[in-house]
């Protein structure tokens, strides 16, 4: 959502270690009429965080979006804001006024946001967290610990649709998976729009002391010809942090010391039909009902204890399909299940040895998360009934193996803040029913020697005894393995120049069964450098030429991958982001190192409220046929189009296409074509109620005569789903849905039912 998290607003993830440089920028503000105040002091010394004072109120504040309560009238307005994008600490072109207050239970924030053309405000109705950067929104970014490292984003668009997330400076990530209890109401009027927010102190984690000193930023996003971002604090370009620039918040006294409890029972019912035998056979019908609960207890203001029994971790929406044809490594999908999301930022380390989607069917789980002084910690234990698949990493590929056994997973993490730096330790364990285990432990750190430099590192040791299941994987024969993994990184960023260096090494026997490590037995050296220009007029607002060198070798120094690329990234009109590069690679396929030259591109543009997002990405040129170890030609194309004909209706079309041509008998022939078509339609009656339909078709067509091994000529699946949802809050929900999955049958040469189901879910959160 913020300028430091451009990767989320682009809606895609790079498959290379590309440096995503986006400094949090800044500038100053304004009156409700839209006339600007005096320009902010350009003196660099003025970049130090300023102080905001919050007042205790005794009168009631009704959250109705009007700011008409008497309690707001006596508060000091916050009128100094800074434009962060595209300006550099300049005066915003529109007025922004905010107010902060609190009482015995809640923190309040009110905003009066001027706009000379209210009809241009982009504020569609949508589900929670569907508040992209191409819409108007505002809110608070709050750090109750006062450390300046991690903060909670509580934002709402101009119709009150909520977005909440955790932003972590140490990992440089913003994760919208965590949810919090809070209220917001917004109103659009003839002078712009207003927003009121109420946040229970029970939703926040803060030290146990009488007088509190927190950190906070007030933030407004306003997309028009460019994406304009306004903050109440400066963020000098080229810095190595975002949350550290927050305003200091004083005036909080005698806050609640804890004792909050949330108890959320649920009930589900599912009617399902599956084939009795092979695809195309008669359907066998079944009915299943289940119940369970999630519980959250806050014994004090800085500690949270979570427990769950027979949790419902079902996916209400399927993942967007990724093309797997001709891929060497297992694909990654983000976590979306609530129980795993408390303190999630603590588990993000340089090496991803925690990937909670490896816990596929938990029967119960418990965890504790908290902070004591400069020490933050989290720990969880889960009983997993199994199912799903496990990644077996190799130097140049990875395998997926079925996991059909029970296991117990445990994760423990501690991180101690040392000024702007930190040191931490992480331990994970997977104990397998019937024999076998995987245990990983090691330290990590971040050192910030200056304002533009950040050095991070992690070293891990692993001990594994594989289960005795050779029918599932040849290495699962009860063998003992010991391994190590390490990563070191140095990132530098200034106003113009940035560079990044990474060294990574993973031994062949290292395993992280609770994580996502799809490659083992290799070393990597990576370097990237860029130079940024910032035109103040014209179509462009940022141009960054860059160069990248990346090399992977196995532990015997045999080449796995060498990449040399150069290109440029640009920010332009209509909040567009463009990146073009030319890449010259050498890649191991089978036993031969093959060349590859490609044009790699990505384009994202947001021209209007109706056509709110258009994205195009991919590559073209030479492609490697990894299954048959040869070079061919082809392309990858991914298109995403978001259309909003009305504020209530959203249509998202995703199209992905990959093809590869090779020479055979002196002629160019098509090896395979893979395609994914997906349409997602959502009609939102309000910010709490919507109906959604999704259709997704995946197909891969191959020429078996061009393969060295037997392959299917055609593989295809089709899935369709419909969902009605009503949400009082993120844990008090009613879902009614239907799903139909079909797969291509070689016997009938058509799509046949694979599973059909009708499901109902009800959950309600009791709070005290």
Protein Blocks (a to p, Z undefined) as FASTA:
>chain_A
ZZmlmmmmnopacfbfcdcdddddddddddfkopacddddfbfklmpccdddddddfbdc
ddehnopafklmmpccdfbdcdfbfbehiacfbdcdddddddfkbccdddddddfblmlp
ccddddehiacfkbccddddddfkonomaccdddddfkopacdddddfklopacfkbccd
ddddddddfkbpaddddddfklpccdddfbdcdddddddddddfbccdddfbdcdehiab
fklmpccdehiahiafbhpacdddddddddddddfbbghiacdddddddddddddddfbf
kbccdddehiafbdfbdcddddfehpabdcddddfbfklmgoklmmpcfblcbcfklpmb
cfbdcdddddehjbccdddddddebgjjdddddfkbccddddfbdcddddddddddehjb
ccdddddddddehiacdddddddddddfbfkbccddddddddddddddfklomklnopac
dddddddddddddfkbccddddddddfkbccfkbccfbghiacdddddddddddfbdjbf
bdcddddddddddfkopafbdcdddddddddehhiacddddddddddehjaccddddddd
dddddfbfklmbccdeddedjdddfknopadddddddddddddfbfkbccdddddddddd
ddeehiacdfbdcddddddddddfblkbccddddddddddddfklpfbdcdfbdcddddd
ddddddfblmlccdddddddddddfklopacdfbdcddddddddddZZ
